[in-house]
Amino acid sequence: MAQLLVAGSLFHDWSPEPFIMQRVDPTFLKTIPYPTSISDSDSDEEFTEDNVPPNHLGYGSSFVTSGSIHGLVECTVDKAPCSHAGHWTMKNPSDIYRGRYILFRALLQRPEFHDPVDAVLKFSHQGKNVDSLLHEANIYENHVKDLQGDVIPRCFGVFQATIAENLITCLITEYCGSPIEGSNICSWGPEDFFWEVIRKLDRLHKHGFAHGDFKESNVVNNNGVPFIIDLEHAKPHICKRALLIKKSSIQPTNAADLNCEELYYFIIDLPLWGTSLMYIGRLLLPAHELKTPEDILDYMDMDYDEAQRYIDMIQSAFIPHPLPPFTEHPENDDEI
């Protein structure tokens, strides 16, 4: 089983000496119930006290000392890099975020890998937020593994160590760029970028999971390629979306129209919508609803021939329409 050698001045608050973290067996992650704060009505399974697995250790517990790690190989911590297969050695760590978790970026080396891995190490310390971090690892390793390297970063496991009675937990994922910046969604980049974000969020839904906390800080930009990160709030989700998402269509008026709140509240502010409003005489009317001169005459008094000229103009122009009904296999590239 993989191990991680942690060393460097950035970690002296935990230990002045190098220390070893041991990987939690992915099969044991499956025994962790979903944190109650992320369960909702569309989950595939409702987790209650009645169906919590009996060997669940609870908040702030170590799955390493519970016997979930087997076949450990002793490392000599003062002889980095380690020569044991499956053992990670850290190089050039840098501090990139401190908040609910502590995030470091580092190059990780293993003897069987030719090149080091540019990685993000997400630490929970002092026994805080351990269950959420283990839940995130469970999502990565057991539920959406085939999305790794495409929709989400590659995951290399979750590791634990107890140093001076302080439980330290670390989730390792591949570094896939910096979070997109700015409240102006147009600043993210070309239209193709956020269109690809929609595709990837949709793929996560099709795998049976909602992100649970989808926002710009949880999307990173890897040289123009978006990746979705931070799956600690991910939850089972049966997507019952009612409409396709189509460029230059009329913006849906509410989440109930789309029938998927997570997608709705993301796409609603994107600059991909058109409008069918058009001045007919002095009134601004929804042109996509005007099919015959009589439709115009229902709104105003107008000469019939003039109303027909407006209808002819509408029929010869590109008029956005409401989003089309959902289908699993859209026919056009501008539909999701």
Buried (B, 14 or more C-beta within 10 A) or exposed (E): BBBBBBBBEBBEEBBEEBBBBBBBBBEBBEBBBBBEEBBEEBBEEEBEEEEBEEEBBEEBBBBBBBEBBEEEEEBEBEEBBBEBEBBBBBEEBEEBEEEEBBBBBBBBBBEEEEEBBEBBBBBBBEBBBBBBBBBBBBBBBEBBBEBBEEBBBBBBBBBBBBBEEEBBBBBBBBBBBEBBEEEEBEEBEEEEBBBBBBEBBBBBBEBBBBBBBBEBEBBBBEEEEBBBBBBBBBBBBEBEBEBBBBBEBBBBEEBEEBBBBBBBEBBBBBEBBBBBBBEBBEEEBBBBEBEEBEBBBEBEEBEEEEBBEBBEEBEEEEBBBBBBEBEEEBEEEEBB
